[in-house]
Amino acid sequence: MPTEPPAPPAARTPRESESVLGESMMPDQLNNNGTVFGGAILALVDKVGGVVARRHARKPVVTVSIDRVEFREPVFAGEYVVAAGRMASAGRTSMDIVVTVEAEDLMTGVKRRTNRCWLTFVALGTDGRPSPVPALTLETDEDRRLHDIAARRRARMLDDEREEWS
Ligand SMILES: CC(C)(COP(=O)(O)OP(=O)(O)OC[C@H]1O[C@@H](n2cnc3c(N)ncnc32)[C@H](O)[C@@H]1OP(=O)(O)O)[C@@H](O)C(=O)NCCC(=O)NCCS
């Protein structure tokens, strides 16, 4: 007899959902300058963010925003790129996630942080509409620091939206 899935907990910590995704960059991922195409990095960022969001919500999710993507350094073919994502803040149905990207030269072992991005995902119910997610329990100083940054970013975003649509 089919059993009901267990009820989700009221809250989860960032540690419970943090996730890492790595990929060795191949020649077909290069742009016209011979460095890695930004879209390849973005795909990795979006994928790891989606894993974090699904681990936190244990529901299907969609990306609603990828905010302020900065490419601080080029990534080269053959480098091993690792994207690490963690929850920064949970709203009612939305989740703000920060992803940091590091590129490793596999010949030397030297690692460089190349990107940091903020993403918002929304959990969906069986009706395809936004659905509640567990709250976020902040355990460490780093959890609290990222949570504060996420709150300030969201306030700034709402201000910008108000200005753009007024
Ligand atoms: C995500 C989606 C379901 C939200 O629908 P909606 O009618 O705007 O829903 P709501 O207004 O109830 O907002 C839901 C949540 O999203 C948040 N949200 C909406 N737009 C946002 C944005 N641009 N940036 C950040 N958060 C946003 C709201 O603040 C709300 O958060 P909360 O519940 O934690 O308070 C809808 O916009 C959608 O389907 N977008 C397409 C997603 C997609 O295809 N992504 C690419 C492929 S994965």
The ligand as a Gaussian input file, in Angstrom:
#p B3LYP/6-31G(d) Opt

LIG

0 1
 C        8.595000      31.330000      -9.655000
 C        7.100000      31.582000      -9.960000
 C        6.321000      30.275000      -9.825000
 C        6.620000      32.605000      -8.929000
 O        5.295000      32.892000      -9.232000
 P        4.593000      34.204000      -8.623000
 O        3.209000      34.208000      -9.086000
 O        5.480000      35.384000      -8.885000
 O        4.614000      33.867000      -7.087000
 P        4.586000      34.835000      -5.854000
 O        4.352000      36.258000      -6.213000
 O        3.658000      34.160000      -4.869000
 O        6.080000      34.753000      -5.295000
 C        6.578000      33.529000      -4.787000
 C        7.889000      33.831000      -4.102000
 O        8.858000      34.203000      -5.084000
 C        9.513000      35.393000      -4.705000
 N        9.874000      36.097000      -5.925000
 C        9.097000      36.366000      -6.984000
 N        9.811000      37.032000      -7.910000
 C       11.064000      37.166000      -7.415000
 C       12.278000      37.744000      -7.901000
 N       12.346000      38.340000      -9.092000
 N       13.367000      37.688000      -7.134000
 C       13.332000      37.089000      -5.921000
 N       12.217000      36.511000      -5.408000
 C       11.106000      36.565000      -6.148000
 C        8.475000      36.135000      -3.884000
 O        9.115000      37.089000      -3.041000
 C        7.856000      34.991000      -3.111000
 O        8.704000      34.656000      -2.032000
 P        8.123000      34.220000      -0.567000
 O        7.002000      33.241000      -0.768000
 O        9.290000      33.580000       0.109000
 O        7.674000      35.475000       0.102000
 C        6.907000      32.144000     -11.401000
 O        7.483000      33.432000     -11.455000
 C        7.545000      31.257000     -12.457000
 O        7.042000      30.188000     -12.785000
 N        8.675000      31.728000     -13.029000
 C        9.390000      30.933000     -14.036000
 C       10.477000      30.070000     -13.389000
 C       11.296000      29.395000     -14.428000
 O       10.807000      28.918000     -15.423000
 N       12.637000      29.366000     -14.185000
 C       13.599000      28.892000     -15.147000
 C       13.689000      27.435000     -15.260000
 S       13.917000      26.595000     -13.709000

